[in-house]
Amino acid sequence: ARDIERDPEHVIEVLRAAESLDAEMLRRFELLRTVDLPTLRLLSEQVRPRRFRRGETVVRAGEAGESMFFVNAGLVAAIVGGKEVELIRRGHFFGEIAFIAQVSKELDDALHVGETSTVVFPTTRTADVVCREPCDLLELHKGAVLGVVRSSPALYRALRRSLKTQARLRLERDALADDERPPSPPPQ
């Protein structure tokens, strides 16, 4: 028997087997529905199942955003400036704003994407994300994506377009939440 304290990768292997974390499972997520099966297989080997309790914070505003998350089960809330601005359910994702900034920075030149954007995406988290109920999430780290999309520039372009569209919408959401906050009291 393998000692899970000394071999944390074994825990991931057990979770993968128990939860049937495979390519077909990833098709549940709208963002990945059009990705070809060989690429989905590569991604399925890279995502990390993560479990969170109700009330637990998954990410905090201001943190570096080197991964994004897919909601496999449960419900999370995005909170900006103390205000709940979005509920994110199974089949959807979050963390893409800082994630796409991190990934784009490293890949655009390497893959000769040649697209320019008028929106500058922050490389840090723009919202706190808190579990409203127990959650099973799939974490996709930028290192995993970098390896997969280097071999498929077309996949990268498609993901980049989809993620940037969603990120723009969420940045607009965050700006509205900031506009609705009462002004800070003057310093004394």
Backbone bond lengths (Angstrom), bond angles and torsions (degrees), N, CA, C in turn:
res aa  C-N    CA-C-N  psi(-1)  N-CA   C-N-CA  omega(-1)  CA-C   N-CA-C  phi
1 A - - - 1.460 - - 1.531 109.38 -
2 R 1.328 115.09 140.78 1.462 119.92 -179.83 1.520 109.11 -89.22
3 D 1.307 116.59 140.06 1.451 123.40 -179.77 1.531 108.62 -82.37
4 I 1.335 116.37 115.39 1.465 118.72 -175.51 1.527 112.21 -69.99
5 E 1.324 117.71 -23.31 1.464 118.97 177.53 1.524 111.12 -72.12
6 R 1.310 116.98 -33.81 1.467 120.77 179.99 1.520 112.44 -90.82
7 D 1.311 116.67 -15.76 1.465 120.66 -176.72 1.537 109.38 -133.60
8 P 1.356 117.07 75.93 1.462 119.35 -177.55 1.530 112.98 -62.37
9 E 1.321 118.66 -25.02 1.466 120.48 177.27 1.526 110.58 -63.13
10 H 1.337 117.27 -28.25 1.460 120.88 176.81 1.521 110.57 -63.21
11 V 1.321 116.94 -37.55 1.469 121.16 177.85 1.524 109.20 -59.29
12 I 1.316 116.37 -44.26 1.459 120.51 -179.77 1.529 110.26 -64.37
13 E 1.325 117.12 -40.86 1.468 120.35 177.73 1.528 110.35 -60.44
14 V 1.333 116.66 -43.56 1.460 121.15 179.88 1.523 110.08 -63.67
15 L 1.348 117.13 -45.71 1.462 120.59 178.77 1.532 111.28 -61.18
16 R 1.310 116.75 -42.18 1.466 120.01 178.80 1.527 110.48 -59.38
17 A 1.322 116.32 -46.24 1.461 120.01 -179.40 1.523 110.91 -65.96
18 A 1.330 116.75 -43.44 1.460 121.12 -177.33 1.523 111.85 -68.18
19 E 1.305 117.65 -33.96 1.460 120.58 -175.22 1.518 112.40 -103.47
20 S 1.314 117.42 8.18 1.460 121.86 -179.44 1.518 110.85 47.96
21 L 1.312 115.50 51.36 1.457 120.76 179.67 1.523 108.11 -75.70
22 D 1.305 114.78 95.89 1.452 119.64 -177.47 1.521 110.09 -135.51
23 A 1.293 114.79 -179.57 1.455 120.84 -176.37 1.526 111.92 -60.69
24 E 1.319 116.72 -41.87 1.470 119.14 -178.57 1.524 111.81 -64.24
25 M 1.319 116.14 -33.38 1.465 119.59 177.73 1.534 110.58 -62.33
26 L 1.331 116.76 -36.71 1.456 120.66 -178.88 1.527 112.46 -67.89
27 R 1.317 117.10 -20.43 1.474 120.20 178.16 1.521 112.06 -66.41
28 R 1.330 118.63 -15.68 1.470 121.48 176.70 1.519 111.92 -62.76
29 F 1.321 115.56 -22.96 1.456 119.96 -175.94 1.521 109.55 -91.68
30 E 1.316 115.27 121.55 1.463 121.07 -175.42 1.522 112.44 -50.10
31 L 1.310 116.94 -40.73 1.459 121.52 -178.30 1.534 112.11 -58.42
32 L 1.337 116.85 -28.94 1.466 121.24 -173.49 1.527 114.03 -106.22
33 R 1.326 117.80 2.35 1.474 120.64 -174.72 1.514 114.06 -60.80
34 T 1.314 118.05 -31.65 1.465 119.88 -176.44 1.532 113.25 -96.64
35 V 1.322 116.55 2.63 1.468 120.20 -179.46 1.528 108.81 -75.58
36 D 1.333 116.95 137.26 1.466 120.77 -178.67 1.527 110.82 -66.33
37 L 1.330 115.38 155.05 1.468 122.03 -174.74 1.525 113.87 -59.24
38 P 1.335 120.92 -44.56 1.473 119.23 179.01 1.535 112.20 -59.72
39 T 1.325 117.09 -38.65 1.463 120.04 178.82 1.521 110.50 -69.99
40 L 1.337 116.82 -39.79 1.472 119.62 176.39 1.526 110.81 -60.98
41 R 1.315 117.15 -38.05 1.474 120.03 177.48 1.525 110.64 -61.22
42 L 1.333 115.88 -43.24 1.469 119.64 177.42 1.533 110.51 -61.74
43 L 1.318 116.49 -44.75 1.470 119.70 179.44 1.530 111.31 -64.28
44 S 1.324 117.47 -39.72 1.470 120.27 -177.70 1.528 111.46 -62.90
45 E 1.329 116.01 -27.18 1.461 119.47 176.79 1.522 112.21 -77.51
46 Q 1.324 116.36 -14.51 1.457 120.66 -174.85 1.534 114.14 -103.24
47 V 1.323 117.92 -23.74 1.466 118.46 -179.13 1.519 110.27 -73.14
48 R 1.323 114.92 148.07 1.469 120.76 179.80 1.521 109.38 -114.77
49 P 1.324 116.60 120.82 1.467 118.57 175.48 1.529 109.51 -66.43
50 R 1.311 116.34 136.24 1.468 121.77 179.07 1.522 107.69 -134.01
51 R 1.322 116.02 136.45 1.469 121.27 177.72 1.522 109.08 -113.77
52 F 1.328 115.40 137.95 1.457 121.42 179.38 1.528 109.32 -133.22
53 R 1.323 114.87 146.60 1.460 121.05 177.36 1.532 110.12 -86.77
54 R 1.306 115.39 161.24 1.461 120.96 175.54 1.532 108.73 -56.89
55 G 1.323 116.34 134.26 1.456 121.73 178.94 1.520 114.28 87.94
56 E 1.314 117.24 -10.07 1.461 120.77 -178.86 1.535 110.24 -76.82
57 T 1.327 115.65 139.99 1.459 121.12 177.88 1.522 109.33 -87.90
58 V 1.327 116.22 128.02 1.463 121.58 -179.42 1.532 109.63 -87.34
59 V 1.333 116.63 -49.25 1.466 121.66 177.07 1.522 108.53 -138.28
60 R 1.327 115.36 155.19 1.468 121.76 178.92 1.523 110.02 -119.14
61 A 1.312 115.53 141.88 1.459 121.41 175.45 1.526 108.34 -55.54
62 G 1.329 115.15 137.71 1.455 120.55 178.71 1.514 114.61 94.71
63 E 1.337 117.89 -17.02 1.464 120.80 177.47 1.535 109.95 -74.33
64 A 1.323 115.68 154.79 1.466 119.93 173.45 1.524 108.50 -63.05
65 G 1.317 116.24 141.23 1.466 120.34 -177.00 1.499 112.17 -110.58
66 E 1.311 117.46 81.80 1.456 121.02 -177.22 1.516 113.36 -99.79
67 S 1.341 116.48 6.34 1.456 119.30 175.80 1.520 109.00 -148.72
68 M 1.315 114.74 161.34 1.458 120.66 173.14 1.525 107.01 -124.40
69 F 1.323 115.97 165.70 1.454 120.79 -173.85 1.520 110.63 -129.18
70 F 1.335 115.60 142.82 1.451 123.30 173.01 1.525 106.89 -109.90
71 V 1.325 117.38 134.71 1.467 121.31 179.37 1.523 107.71 -86.95
72 N 1.329 115.76 109.84 1.453 121.96 178.97 1.522 110.96 -88.15
73 A 1.325 116.51 -33.10 1.464 122.60 176.17 1.520 107.39 -157.33
74 G 1.324 116.14 144.26 1.458 120.34 177.54 1.519 112.84 105.29
75 L 1.317 113.95 -167.04 1.462 121.89 -174.93 1.520 108.46 -146.34
76 V 1.334 116.27 130.54 1.458 120.88 177.00 1.525 108.66 -121.85
77 A 1.334 115.31 156.89 1.461 121.35 177.63 1.513 109.24 -120.02
78 A 1.345 115.27 134.96 1.463 121.25 172.55 1.529 106.62 -90.48
79 I 1.333 115.39 130.88 1.463 121.11 -176.33 1.521 108.59 -125.28
80 V 1.328 115.38 124.29 1.458 121.91 179.56 1.525 107.68 -122.05
81 G 1.328 115.46 122.77 1.456 119.21 179.02 1.513 113.40 58.12
82 G 1.329 117.44 34.83 1.460 121.71 179.15 1.519 114.33 82.01
83 K 1.329 117.74 -0.81 1.465 121.48 -177.96 1.525 110.39 -111.61
84 E 1.330 115.79 130.27 1.465 120.63 176.40 1.527 108.10 -70.99
85 V 1.342 116.03 120.66 1.465 119.83 -174.94 1.527 113.55 -112.79
86 E 1.335 116.95 -14.75 1.467 118.84 -179.59 1.520 109.66 -162.67
87 L 1.349 114.60 141.45 1.461 121.40 169.95 1.523 107.19 -104.84
88 I 1.324 115.94 133.79 1.465 120.90 -175.94 1.527 107.85 -121.17
89 R 1.322 115.39 122.67 1.456 122.09 -173.45 1.526 112.24 -108.34
90 R 1.335 113.33 179.72 1.463 122.07 177.90 1.530 110.51 -51.70
91 G 1.332 114.28 138.65 1.453 120.05 178.61 1.522 113.50 91.52
92 H 1.329 116.46 -7.78 1.464 120.60 -178.93 1.527 109.94 -113.50
93 F 1.312 116.15 175.88 1.455 120.32 -174.70 1.518 110.66 -135.27
94 F 1.337 115.37 166.30 1.458 121.72 174.11 1.521 108.29 -151.50
95 G 1.322 114.71 168.29 1.454 120.08 -179.83 1.517 112.72 89.27
96 E 1.335 116.16 8.42 1.463 119.63 -173.54 1.525 113.70 -77.81
97 I 1.324 118.64 -21.05 1.464 119.86 -175.30 1.525 110.65 -64.50
98 A 1.320 116.60 -58.49 1.464 119.68 179.49 1.528 110.69 -69.40
99 F 1.325 116.32 -34.39 1.463 121.57 -179.73 1.526 111.16 -59.89
100 I 1.346 117.20 -49.66 1.462 119.76 -177.93 1.520 110.53 -66.16
101 A 1.325 117.34 -32.96 1.467 119.57 176.54 1.525 110.22 -63.98
102 Q 1.327 116.49 -43.52 1.471 120.97 -179.77 1.536 111.13 -65.25
103 V 1.328 116.15 -47.71 1.457 120.87 -176.92 1.525 110.62 -68.82
104 S 1.322 117.27 -44.81 1.475 121.07 -179.17 1.513 111.25 -59.37
105 K 1.325 115.00 -42.68 1.460 120.06 -178.67 1.531 110.49 -56.03
106 E 1.316 116.35 -38.42 1.459 120.30 -176.57 1.523 114.24 -85.84
107 L 1.346 117.31 -26.03 1.459 118.92 -171.70 1.521 116.01 -106.55
108 D 1.311 118.88 -27.72 1.466 119.77 -174.47 1.524 112.35 -53.58
109 D 1.315 116.99 -48.33 1.462 119.86 179.83 1.530 111.17 -69.40
110 A 1.319 116.56 -43.33 1.460 120.47 -176.70 1.529 111.87 -61.96
111 L 1.331 116.65 -36.64 1.463 120.39 -177.41 1.525 112.57 -99.16
112 H 1.316 116.37 3.39 1.466 121.31 178.56 1.524 111.74 53.92
113 V 1.336 115.11 49.69 1.459 120.32 -178.78 1.524 110.33 -64.64
114 G 1.309 116.91 -43.52 1.446 120.26 174.64 1.512 115.53 72.61
115 E 1.320 118.98 8.95 1.464 121.17 177.35 1.514 108.57 -92.81
116 T 1.310 115.54 143.90 1.457 119.06 173.19 1.512 107.31 -116.83
117 S 1.296 115.44 151.36 1.454 121.06 -178.20 1.514 109.41 -125.51
118 T 1.319 115.40 141.29 1.459 119.15 176.20 1.523 110.47 -81.66
119 V 1.334 116.90 -13.72 1.459 121.68 179.68 1.519 108.33 -97.29
120 V 1.316 115.95 128.18 1.459 120.62 174.66 1.529 106.42 -98.48
121 F 1.310 115.79 120.38 1.454 120.33 -178.03 1.521 109.83 -89.51
122 P 1.332 116.57 131.25 1.465 118.69 178.17 1.527 110.98 -68.13
123 T 1.326 116.30 148.82 1.466 120.41 179.56 1.524 111.63 -91.79
124 T 1.330 116.52 1.47 1.464 120.58 175.64 1.528 109.01 -114.51
125 R 1.306 115.42 160.88 1.474 121.80 -178.93 1.530 110.06 -62.12
126 T 1.329 115.70 140.32 1.466 120.28 179.95 1.525 112.47 -99.86
127 A 1.328 117.11 -10.25 1.467 120.82 -177.41 1.523 109.93 -145.37
128 D 1.322 114.89 154.86 1.464 119.99 165.56 1.524 105.79 -80.60
129 V 1.321 117.21 144.32 1.460 120.54 173.76 1.523 106.75 -125.09
130 V 1.344 114.72 121.96 1.461 122.45 -173.90 1.520 109.47 -123.39
131 C 1.327 116.93 138.73 1.464 121.91 178.45 1.524 110.21 -73.59
132 R 1.305 116.92 124.90 1.467 122.47 175.81 1.526 110.98 -87.63
133 E 1.328 116.12 -15.66 1.470 123.10 174.68 1.524 106.49 -152.62
134 P 1.324 118.49 169.34 1.465 118.77 177.85 1.531 109.92 -54.84
135 C 1.332 116.19 138.59 1.466 120.64 -174.06 1.519 112.70 -130.62
136 D 1.318 114.42 141.91 1.459 122.75 167.02 1.518 105.25 -110.21
137 L 1.325 115.38 117.04 1.456 121.35 -178.73 1.512 109.54 -117.63
138 L 1.312 115.89 157.43 1.453 121.84 173.28 1.519 106.49 -116.20
139 E 1.320 116.01 120.27 1.456 120.89 -178.32 1.523 109.17 -97.90
140 L 1.325 115.17 129.87 1.458 121.57 177.86 1.520 107.60 -117.15
141 H 1.322 115.91 109.90 1.468 122.10 -177.56 1.525 109.58 -81.99
142 K 1.320 115.90 148.88 1.470 119.69 -177.95 1.530 111.77 -58.39
143 G 1.324 119.07 -34.55 1.461 121.51 179.19 1.519 111.74 -58.59
144 A 1.331 116.55 -39.01 1.463 120.65 179.08 1.522 110.61 -66.63
145 V 1.310 116.13 -43.46 1.461 120.46 -178.99 1.519 110.82 -67.09
146 L 1.331 116.47 -41.07 1.464 119.89 -179.31 1.527 110.78 -56.09
147 G 1.324 116.15 -44.25 1.458 119.85 -179.75 1.513 112.93 -65.38
148 V 1.335 117.00 -42.75 1.461 120.84 -176.95 1.528 111.00 -70.62
149 V 1.322 117.94 -46.70 1.467 119.07 -174.09 1.521 113.16 -76.30
150 R 1.305 118.16 -19.84 1.472 118.97 175.03 1.523 110.52 -59.57
151 S 1.342 115.73 -32.93 1.459 119.20 -179.84 1.524 111.95 -86.21
152 S 1.344 116.99 -5.54 1.460 120.11 -179.19 1.526 110.48 -142.98
153 P 1.324 117.24 79.97 1.466 119.64 178.73 1.531 113.44 -56.97
154 A 1.324 117.73 -32.79 1.465 120.41 178.73 1.528 110.34 -64.51
155 L 1.326 116.40 -41.08 1.463 120.27 176.74 1.523 109.68 -61.87
156 Y 1.312 116.30 -44.74 1.464 120.09 -179.77 1.522 111.06 -59.12
157 R 1.318 117.03 -45.15 1.473 119.71 -179.84 1.531 111.03 -60.99
158 A 1.329 116.61 -42.60 1.471 120.34 -179.82 1.529 111.21 -66.26
159 L 1.332 116.90 -46.65 1.466 119.97 178.71 1.518 110.80 -63.22
160 R 1.302 116.08 -42.39 1.464 121.67 -178.88 1.522 110.25 -59.44
161 R 1.333 116.32 -45.65 1.473 120.30 179.32 1.529 110.79 -60.95
162 S 1.338 116.74 -49.27 1.470 120.89 -178.36 1.524 111.75 -63.44
163 L 1.337 115.81 -45.60 1.464 119.32 -178.84 1.522 111.14 -65.98
164 K 1.314 117.56 -39.99 1.466 119.56 -179.81 1.527 111.23 -66.75
165 T 1.315 117.60 -37.39 1.467 120.37 176.88 1.520 109.88 -60.71
166 Q 1.340 116.96 -49.13 1.468 120.53 179.45 1.517 111.13 -64.66
167 A 1.327 116.84 -40.40 1.466 120.64 -179.88 1.529 110.59 -62.25
168 R 1.334 117.81 -41.73 1.472 120.62 178.17 1.522 110.97 -59.80
169 L 1.343 116.36 -44.08 1.465 120.56 178.86 1.525 111.29 -60.91
170 R 1.319 115.50 -41.90 1.465 118.49 -179.14 1.523 111.84 -72.49
171 L 1.315 118.44 -32.40 1.476 119.91 175.33 1.528 110.07 -65.49
172 E 1.334 116.97 -38.93 1.469 120.62 175.73 1.529 109.85 -63.07
173 R 1.328 116.48 -42.51 1.464 121.51 177.10 1.527 110.55 -58.68
174 D 1.322 116.46 -45.64 1.460 120.82 -179.08 1.528 111.00 -63.93
175 A 1.332 116.81 -40.18 1.462 120.71 179.56 1.524 110.41 -63.67
176 L 1.330 117.14 -40.45 1.466 120.27 177.67 1.523 110.78 -63.23
177 A 1.322 116.25 -41.40 1.471 119.99 178.92 1.519 110.06 -62.57
178 D 1.326 117.53 -40.58 1.467 120.98 177.92 1.522 111.11 -64.99
179 D 1.338 117.63 -39.07 1.466 121.46 179.71 1.517 112.03 -65.03
180 E 1.327 117.12 -29.46 1.455 121.33 -176.98 1.518 113.01 -84.51
181 R 1.332 117.79 -10.76 1.463 120.75 179.55 1.511 109.60 -73.13
182 P 1.328 116.87 140.89 1.478 118.09 175.48 1.522 109.81 -65.46
183 P 1.327 116.40 149.66 1.469 118.55 179.90 1.525 110.73 -62.56
184 S 1.318 115.08 149.10 1.471 120.72 177.67 1.512 109.56 -68.13
185 P 1.337 117.11 144.70 1.463 119.11 177.39 1.525 109.85 -65.28
186 P 1.337 117.01 148.85 1.460 118.69 178.94 1.529 111.35 -64.36
187 P 1.339 117.07 148.68 1.459 119.13 179.34 1.528 110.50 -65.16
188 Q 1.312 115.49 147.48 1.462 120.15 -178.38 1.495 111.92 -105.72
